[in-house]
Amino acid sequence: MPISLLKKLRSDYHKKICRDIFGHREGTIIFSNADKSSPASVDLAKGMAEKIGHPVCKNPPTGQRAGSLFTQYTKEFLDESFKLIQHIRPGAWIFSTSQSRLGIASFHQYEHLAELKNVLEAHSELKAALGGDYLITPDIVVSRLAVDDAEINKQEAKGIKVISESDHIAKHTPLRSSNYSKSCEMLHASISCKWTMRSDRAQNTRTEALNLLRNRKGRTPCILAVTFEPLPSRLASIALGTGDIDCTYHGALYELLAAAKESSHSDSLEMLQLLIAGRRLRDVSDIPFDLAV
């Protein structure tokens, strides 16, 4: 049976990660996403590598370099996989890891934050009272461009006209480009990428999520987190509970689950199964479908 396109994209995603990020730390047999002080973390990372099956990196990067590569490869996978199902969710979509200095203020729901930033910079006493961490820059953003009336009325040849300029209705929706003098881009999703998950990284992701929720004018974008963390208890630090993050996704969930089942760490398997059954943890291959909702 021929391999599906999505499965191939996922395999290619893993191949790039193994080639450039995922490998043994120098002089050890410990994998680069494992915590050397945790036997469970070390064993599960090793099991993941075996289940993924691609040759691993001989000199894996650390710190920001590992994180930036993981973000880039995740963005490429999501962009390419979402294109496969655009008949389900048509539109002009943009996947990006390169936000402007305005961060989320580049998007329609958060444009007012740029004005707020200017006011706070002009009045330092207000900045001290209100703070100034509004213009966050998510690791990956998914946005949608507004559509013109010709696109809205594309079935006009069949005698179906949805809207006319002379109607003087639907004048405030950002999806209709004729309502605004400049190009309107709406933030559809904010995706936080963490190669590994520590308590400070989980808190940073939650803080960004709360910022997106509290400061919007309009609909809330999808708020997701993606990681390659092998230890379920650390996945729980971001995935367990509800409210901040829509869902947490693992870059190789099926491989991690298989490794946990074959390991002696029953508590890790139980936590992993709890997160999955509780709909708080999914595989990276689920994201394009969840973005299409």
C-alpha angles and dihedrals in degrees: 000000000000117000116255119247093243093050090050092051090050091050091049089050090054091045091057092045092050092045097051111017116013115075147098118308113245112286094001142082091230115115121238096246094050130097105234091209092060118072090196092053092049093048096045093048089052091048091050091053091051093049094047088052102197123126108270131230115275095206108024118196122237137213120001095358092059090046095049093049091048090051093048095049092045091052091050092050093048094046093050095042094047089055088061091064102034089119084070094049109020122189144097102294128183125198113193144168093184112081124176122249087268091066112189090358086079089074129077098246092054106033090112090065091071090058090046090052091053091050093049092049090052093048111042093182090063091047090055091051100041103029124226111238095117104111100071120172111216118213092242127014128192114200138174127218122227118255129231125235092256089062092045090051097041091126091059089109087065090054094262116125114175100187143354131206089236092058093080092210134112088034099147107045113112092215090073108074094201089068093069134051094220133045111285120215120184123206107236100172141007113203123192114203120200120174088203130009122235126165093260092051092049090051092049090053092049092049091053090049093052090049090054092048099046101040103046128114102201135008122353114249120232107274113208139165127207125192144163093212111143100199114086094205088060092045086055090059089072103019103046116091130015140258110063106051123035091216142331120234130201122216091223107015098154092050092048091049091050090049091050092051091054095044130086092237101102093168090058091051092049092051092047092050090047092054093047095045090046090056092240098113129048139162123267088247089067093062100080090053092046090051089054093060 
